[in-house]
């Protein structure tokens, strides 16, 4: 790749591998192999787990875009200053074993796949031949993912296909988490609309990945519609950290969450931008190999979301009540189902708070027919100013439902009481205070089903109130 060798500079360089074998008196032992191959080669000594490079050829230097050394050096020194981490564990194991061996692995995680044939004699002298298999692996994966997506497109409608692609890429790319975030203009925050996690992840790992993804949506000044982490929201933009080892300011956060690599990209722009976030516990999960595969199906994902926006409108996926600006009851059914499924999967507490104005008839009698809407506006404003960005609020006829992920029952009770007290002096009718009653419930698979709670707050029929508290 344009490297200037020591010979071109007029200085003595270490011998190439064939020359080194000849110097060591080993050429006859390997004479049938090197002369038939024009592949990258490396040779030297292996002592007490350390690899010292004493000979290297230009093909090897070109393969890894490094300068050919002028003296014997530890193998790690060859790659000083490179942004990528190097995985030499399989090579060390092969040299420790001794004799001939042939192994394949990604020597640069997620970036370069090689097949290495090496031999180490009884004195620690070794030589190794490297064959770059990256392009073959990449082409095979691209064909496989193309065929799989074409198959799914025949089986699923647009909205279902989005979820299926998220599932399939977790398996196909061997990554751990996918999530689609949509900007909620009314509440001024990013909303996680759909996510998928690897089936084999434990609950602790799943929660760490989810928490990290949610944290990406925040900035020091709160969530903003023009950025997601370091992803600028503009058409076609992508943000990738291939390896946690070179993640800069994100390194400590990724390490704490157990994340080795991340990828985020803009699917839609406009008033309701959409972002796809993918996380891998494996360093290199979104380096070149998987990165190229993501590029392949990215236009398909963009097309699916554009189709939703054109046919039914992205906004219709998250309809709003025109009076309060909160979600409608029809949307709440879907949100409750999504949030309860997510709480079960990630094993975190999920609480609900229902707020009802018990003296609404008195307020209407004294203030007129418009008082009901004015009262709900007051409650909605107070709720939005009292809860976290992850909490979700919606209207249920003359009541308000507040959904609180990651919140135990006791925490929800504190929030409910605080809102109730703050609402008392905010009545739209002078001389008549707001009498707000609250019902608080903790979702637990063993206590009641999502549909049971929905029934209790007027979204369906039938109710099992076990686990609910009122005030």
Protein Blocks (a to p, Z undefined) as FASTA:
>chain_A
ZZacfklnopacdddfklmmmmnopmmmmmmmmmmpccdddddddeehiacdfbdcfklm
mmnopacdfbdcdfklmmgoiabdcdfklmmmmmmngpaddddddfbghkaccddddddd
fkopacdddddfklmmmmmmmmmmmmmmmmmmmmpcfklmmmmmmmmmmmmnopabdcdd
dddfknopacdfbdcddfklcfklmmmmmmmmmmmmpcfkopafkbghjaccdehiacdd
fblklnojmlmmmmmnopabdcdddfbgcjkdcddddddfbghklmmklmmmmmmmmmmm
mmmmmmmmmmnopklmmccdfklopacfklmmmmmmmmmmmmmmnopacdddddddfklm
mmmmmnojklmmmmmmmmmmmmmmmmcfkbccddehjaccdddehiafklmmmmmmmmmm
mmmmmcfbghiacddddddddddfklpcfklmmmmnopagcidfehiacZZ
